[in-house]
């Protein structure tokens, strides 16, 4: 079994033939892969330019974060047969991409998942610049039920699109609701007179929004800060008004980077903490991952 530590796209089942980095490549044409559901036999056929190419076939899998290649067989012809491919494995395959080489260096094919691999054809439909005459940041965006978008981040501005910052030369959480064309429907500032950042936002089942980040404030919209910087979770209604807010943490630094609504109507928050008191019941060392379930 060969072992390689480079990154690849991983799928539930792959067949890959690994080319030598010194090889000269020739394109393969008319590649076909036919699976017999009765026997589990996979027949792969192709045409290629060049002569004397040896195709070495490997199965590829991921174990504990490491990519492994397991040798299956090889051929110098225009086809290869693999036996005992299950229906589940076959359903995960499509679009085989192939390269060939001259001589006896390695080359071959890859069987990928049932999602067509195409050249990028995306084009910009629209783009919007949001903010004022100072630093403005977006860290999270989600499409909303009305086809628009909700954006969350932070701003140091207090002009342009930005009106209502709580502090002077400090950041507020900034939440912006856009329509489907990127036009601002409403925008809200959340925080106090110190720095407040939003790193994650999600639309909730009631049509409102849940926001998570951190706060250094203990005034304005913020109550209950435990120390230097707390995780800050804010529930908004559908037009951005605060329904409730909660500071989480201890007397040191606590940050939330992701939040999701859970199936029981509560919320799960993930971030990090340096605290060992307050809401933090166990301390390991340095910055610890901190996961909090709210209900």
Secondary structure, DSSP 4 states (H G I P E B T S, - for coil): -EEE-S-----SSEEE-PPPTTPPEEEEEEEEEEE-TTT--EEEEEEESSS---EEEEEEEEETTEEEEEEEEEESSSEEEE----HHHHHT-EEEEEEEESTT---EEEEE-SS-----------------SS-EEEEEEEE-TTS-EEEEEEE---STT----SSSSS-EEEEEEE-TTS-EEEEEEE--SS-EEEEEEEE-TTS-EEEEEEE--SSTT-----SSBEEEEEEE-TTS-EEEEEEE--SSBEEEEEEEE-TTS-EEEEEEE--SSTT-----SSSEEEEEEE-
